Amino acid sequence: MSIVFDSNDPRLKELPQIIEQATRDVVIECLDQAVWIAKALVPVMTGALRMSIRREGLSFCAGDGGIINPRTRREVDYAVFVEAEYPFMKASWSMASTGIEDKIKQRILTRLGK
């Protein structure tokens, strides 16, 4: 897919910002979806690890964040070990980001009015 601009097209000056914002918006949407998927896939007996899964800026994470496991009374600090055995975070991002390039391209085209 390509977009052809006339050299006098005023949208050329806006293109870097349009690309940046479209990419950011789509990445955030995919991250939010990845969080939802990870919460469904996480193989835990309690909800503490599940509750700790969240988006932070342009990333998503599990563990820490002040969530306390009710059985151990400790902060959820074992997400990395669960991920090593059952890669629920990796799988979540893989599912949520499928087709991300096309989604970004479509968002750019929409913003350009094409």
C-alpha positions as CSV (number, residue, x, y, z in Angstrom):
1,M,0.0,0.0,0.0
2,S,1.4,3.4,-0.9
3,I,0.2,6.9,-0.7
4,V,1.0,9.5,-3.3
5,F,1.3,13.2,-2.4
6,D,1.6,16.2,-4.5
7,S,4.7,18.1,-3.4
8,N,2.4,21.1,-2.5
9,D,0.1,19.0,-0.4
10,P,-0.1,20.7,3.1
11,R,-0.6,17.3,4.7
12,L,3.1,16.5,4.1
13,K,4.1,18.8,7.0
14,E,1.6,17.0,9.3
15,L,2.6,13.5,8.2
16,P,5.3,12.8,10.9
17,Q,2.8,13.7,13.7
18,I,0.0,11.7,12.0
19,I,2.2,8.6,11.8
20,E,3.4,9.0,15.4
21,Q,-0.1,9.5,16.8
22,A,-1.7,6.7,14.7
23,T,1.1,4.3,15.8
24,R,0.7,5.3,19.4
25,D,-3.1,4.9,19.4
26,V,-3.0,1.5,17.8
27,V,-0.2,0.2,20.1
28,I,-2.2,1.4,23.1
29,E,-5.3,-0.4,21.8
30,C,-3.3,-3.6,21.3
31,L,-1.7,-3.3,24.7
32,D,-5.2,-2.9,26.3
33,Q,-6.3,-6.0,24.4
34,A,-3.2,-7.9,25.5
35,V,-3.9,-7.1,29.2
36,W,-7.5,-8.5,28.8
37,I,-6.1,-11.6,27.0
38,A,-3.3,-12.1,29.6
39,K,-5.9,-12.0,32.4
40,A,-7.8,-14.8,30.7
41,L,-4.7,-16.9,30.1
42,V,-2.8,-16.5,33.3
43,P,-2.5,-20.0,35.0
44,V,-2.9,-19.1,38.7
45,M,-4.8,-20.4,41.6
46,T,-5.6,-17.0,43.1
47,G,-6.5,-13.7,41.4
48,A,-3.5,-11.8,42.8
49,L,-1.3,-12.2,39.7
50,R,-4.3,-11.7,37.4
51,M,-5.1,-8.4,39.2
52,S,-1.5,-7.3,38.8
53,I,-1.6,-7.4,35.0
54,R,-1.9,-3.9,33.6
55,R,-0.7,-1.5,31.0
56,E,1.8,1.1,32.0
57,G,2.4,3.7,29.3
58,L,3.5,1.9,26.1
59,S,4.1,-1.5,27.7
60,F,2.2,-4.0,29.8
61,C,3.3,-5.9,32.8
62,A,2.4,-8.3,35.5
63,G,3.5,-8.5,39.2
64,D,4.7,-5.8,41.6
65,G,2.5,-2.7,41.4
66,G,1.4,-3.0,45.0
67,I,-0.9,-6.1,44.6
68,I,-0.7,-8.3,47.6
69,N,-1.2,-12.1,47.3
70,P,-3.8,-12.9,50.0
71,R,-2.3,-16.4,50.7
72,T,1.3,-15.3,51.1
73,R,0.7,-11.7,52.3
74,R,3.5,-10.7,50.0
75,E,3.6,-8.4,47.0
76,V,3.1,-10.4,43.7
77,D,6.7,-10.8,42.7
78,Y,6.5,-14.2,41.0
79,A,5.1,-13.2,37.6
80,V,8.5,-13.7,35.9
81,F,8.6,-17.3,37.1
82,V,5.0,-18.0,36.0
83,E,5.8,-16.5,32.6
84,A,8.9,-18.6,32.2
85,E,6.9,-21.8,32.7
86,Y,3.6,-20.7,31.0
87,P,4.3,-17.7,28.6
88,F,0.9,-16.1,29.0
89,M,2.2,-12.5,28.5
90,K,4.1,-13.4,25.3
91,A,1.1,-15.3,24.0
92,S,-1.2,-12.4,24.9
93,W,0.9,-9.8,23.0
94,S,1.2,-12.2,20.0
95,M,-2.6,-12.5,19.8
96,A,-3.3,-8.8,20.5
97,S,-0.7,-7.5,18.0
98,T,-1.7,-9.6,15.1
99,G,-2.1,-7.4,12.0
100,I,-0.8,-4.3,13.9
101,E,1.0,-3.0,10.8
102,D,-2.2,-3.0,8.8
103,K,-4.1,-1.4,11.7
104,I,-1.5,1.4,11.8
105,K,-1.7,1.9,8.0
106,Q,-5.4,2.1,8.1
107,R,-5.4,4.6,11.0
108,I,-2.9,6.8,9.0
109,L,-5.1,6.6,5.9
110,T,-8.2,7.5,8.0
111,R,-6.4,10.5,9.5
112,L,-5.3,11.6,6.0
113,G,-8.8,11.4,4.8
114,K,-8.1,8.6,2.2
